[in-house]
Amino acid sequence: MTIRLRNCSLVLMTIFCVGCSASEPAPTNRITQADLAIRAAVDAKAADLAPVELQSARDKLAQARKMMAAEKYTEARRLAASAQVDAELAEAKAETTVMRRAADQILRGAYKPPTEAERESRKPLTSEPAAKDRATQ
């Protein structure tokens, strides 16, 4: 009976150890999402308008890929998530800058003094041509 108990204990311990050592799946989806977020930031001109945040996202994504290759999936997942957040921040900053510049341009255009041609075109018409037209009728 003790042999059976010991064998059963060994089997249970083996099953438990195998279950604990089963690694989590590779974070390929998270890395893909971070990569897409970086591409979206680049499309939003973040390389020019938010270069620090974009570079941070790229660095973290590169580190995440290294961790994934080393099968350190928890660290890879964390770095990929952080890279995605940095990329989204870079995209938001770039889009905000573009919108702010557009608004500034509109405002500058709205308060620009009129040109000489615009001032002349706004003058009321004189009644002389109208009076001549009535006389001929």
Secondary structure, 3 states (H helix, E strand, C coil): CHHHHHHHHHHHHHHHHHHHHCCCCCCHHHHHHHHHHHHHHHHCCHHHHCHHHHHHHHHHHHHHHHHHHCCCHHHHHHHHHHHHHHHHHHHHHHHHHHHHHHHHHHHHHHCCCCCHHHHHHCCCCCCHHHHHHHHHC
